[in-house]
Amino acid sequence: MKCNVGGIDRILRIAVGALLVALAASNVIGLWGWLGVIPLATGLFRFCPAYTLLSVNSCGVSSDKSSSSK
């Protein structure tokens, strides 16, 4: 898996995901809040399968290992 979630995108995913999970755990928004696990996981792992399908990369820098200097 190559990194395709970067900087601000990652922070927002983690914050929104954690907020949704916390609200669901406290029964404020119900079971739908557990969907917050998805953005939380994609933010923590820095990989989003939907971004791969759409050819989106918010990392800004290519995460390809072959382009590193020798």
CYANA upper distance limits for C-alpha pairs under 8 A (distance plus 0.5 A):
  1 MET  CA     47 PHE  CA      7.49
  2 LYS  CA     47 PHE  CA      7.32
  2 LYS  CA     63 SER  CA      6.79
  2 LYS  CA     64 ASP  CA      7.84
  3 CYS  CA     46 ARG  CA      5.90
  3 CYS  CA     47 PHE  CA      5.80
  3 CYS  CA     59 CYS  CA      7.52
  3 CYS  CA     63 SER  CA      6.51
  4 ASN  CA     46 ARG  CA      6.79
  4 ASN  CA     47 PHE  CA      5.86
  4 ASN  CA     48 CYS  CA      7.11
  4 ASN  CA     51 TYR  CA      7.48
  4 ASN  CA     52 THR  CA      8.10
  4 ASN  CA     56 VAL  CA      7.68
  4 ASN  CA     57 ASN  CA      5.09
  4 ASN  CA     58 SER  CA      6.30
  4 ASN  CA     59 CYS  CA      6.05
  4 ASN  CA     63 SER  CA      8.26
  5 VAL  CA      9 ASP  CA      6.80
  5 VAL  CA     10 ARG  CA      6.42
  5 VAL  CA     42 THR  CA      8.23
  5 VAL  CA     43 GLY  CA      7.48
  5 VAL  CA     46 ARG  CA      5.32
  5 VAL  CA     47 PHE  CA      6.16
  5 VAL  CA     48 CYS  CA      7.18
  5 VAL  CA     57 ASN  CA      6.89
  5 VAL  CA     58 SER  CA      5.67
  5 VAL  CA     59 CYS  CA      5.90
  6 GLY  CA     10 ARG  CA      5.98
  6 GLY  CA     46 ARG  CA      7.33
  6 GLY  CA     57 ASN  CA      8.33
  6 GLY  CA     58 SER  CA      5.57
  6 GLY  CA     59 CYS  CA      4.36
  6 GLY  CA     60 GLY  CA      7.55
  7 GLY  CA     11 ILE  CA      6.98
  7 GLY  CA     58 SER  CA      8.25
  7 GLY  CA     59 CYS  CA      7.25
  8 ILE  CA     12 LEU  CA      6.63
  9 ASP  CA     13 ARG  CA      6.67
  9 ASP  CA     43 GLY  CA      8.20
  9 ASP  CA     58 SER  CA      7.65
 10 ARG  CA     14 ILE  CA      6.73
 10 ARG  CA     42 THR  CA      8.32
 10 ARG  CA     43 GLY  CA      5.13
 10 ARG  CA     44 LEU  CA      7.92
 10 ARG  CA     46 ARG  CA      7.32
 11 ILE  CA     15 ALA  CA      6.61
 11 ILE  CA     43 GLY  CA      7.47
 12 LEU  CA     16 VAL  CA      6.45
 13 ARG  CA     17 GLY  CA      6.31
 13 ARG  CA     39 PRO  CA      5.46
 13 ARG  CA     40 LEU  CA      6.23
 13 ARG  CA     42 THR  CA      7.77
 13 ARG  CA     43 GLY  CA      5.77
 14 ILE  CA     18 ALA  CA      6.45
 14 ILE  CA     39 PRO  CA      6.93
 14 ILE  CA     40 LEU  CA      5.07
 14 ILE  CA     41 ALA  CA      8.16
 14 ILE  CA     43 GLY  CA      5.78
 14 ILE  CA     44 LEU  CA      7.38
 15 ALA  CA     19 LEU  CA      6.60
 15 ALA  CA     40 LEU  CA      8.02
 16 VAL  CA     20 LEU  CA      6.64
 16 VAL  CA     36 GLY  CA      7.52
 16 VAL  CA     39 PRO  CA      7.80
 16 VAL  CA     40 LEU  CA      7.92
 17 GLY  CA     21 VAL  CA      6.69
 17 GLY  CA     35 LEU  CA      8.34
 17 GLY  CA     36 GLY  CA      4.57
 17 GLY  CA     37 VAL  CA      6.30
 17 GLY  CA     38 ILE  CA      7.54
 17 GLY  CA     39 PRO  CA      5.67
 17 GLY  CA     40 LEU  CA      4.94
 18 ALA  CA     22 ALA  CA      6.53
 18 ALA  CA     36 GLY  CA      7.11
 18 ALA  CA     37 VAL  CA      8.02
 18 ALA  CA     40 LEU  CA      6.79
 19 LEU  CA     23 LEU  CA      6.63
 19 LEU  CA     36 GLY  CA      8.04
 20 LEU  CA     24 ALA  CA      6.59
 20 LEU  CA     33 GLY  CA      5.32
 20 LEU  CA     34 TRP  CA      7.14
 20 LEU  CA     35 LEU  CA      7.96
 20 LEU  CA     36 GLY  CA      5.47
 21 VAL  CA     25 ALA  CA      6.52
 21 VAL  CA     33 GLY  CA      6.08
 21 VAL  CA     34 TRP  CA      5.78
 21 VAL  CA     35 LEU  CA      8.03
 21 VAL  CA     36 GLY  CA      5.89
 21 VAL  CA     37 VAL  CA      7.11
 22 ALA  CA     26 SER  CA      6.79
 23 LEU  CA     27 ASN  CA      6.75
 23 LEU  CA     28 VAL  CA      5.75
 23 LEU  CA     29 ILE  CA      6.44
 23 LEU  CA     30 GLY  CA      8.34
 23 LEU  CA     33 GLY  CA      7.04
 24 ALA  CA     28 VAL  CA      6.47
 24 ALA  CA     29 ILE  CA      5.99
 24 ALA  CA     30 GLY  CA      5.82
 24 ALA  CA     31 LEU  CA      6.56
 24 ALA  CA     32 TRP  CA      7.74
 24 ALA  CA     33 GLY  CA      5.14
 24 ALA  CA     34 TRP  CA      6.43
 25 ALA  CA     34 TRP  CA      8.50
 27 ASN  CA     31 LEU  CA      8.38
 29 ILE  CA     33 GLY  CA      6.56
 35 LEU  CA     39 PRO  CA      8.42
 36 GLY  CA     40 LEU  CA      6.70
 37 VAL  CA     41 ALA  CA      6.44
 38 ILE  CA     42 THR  CA      6.73
 39 PRO  CA     43 GLY  CA      6.47
 40 LEU  CA     44 LEU  CA      6.71
 41 ALA  CA     45 PHE  CA      6.51
 42 THR  CA     46 ARG  CA      6.07
 42 THR  CA     47 PHE  CA      5.85
 42 THR  CA     48 CYS  CA      5.90
 43 GLY  CA     47 PHE  CA      7.61
 48 CYS  CA     52 THR  CA      7.18
 49 PRO  CA     53 LEU  CA      7.00
 50 ALA  CA     54 LEU  CA      6.73
 51 TYR  CA     55 SER  CA      6.23
 51 TYR  CA     56 VAL  CA      5.29
 51 TYR  CA     57 ASN  CA      7.20
 52 THR  CA     56 VAL  CA      6.81
 52 THR  CA     57 ASN  CA      8.39
 59 CYS  CA     63 SER  CA      8.23
 64 ASP  CA     68 SER  CA      8.31
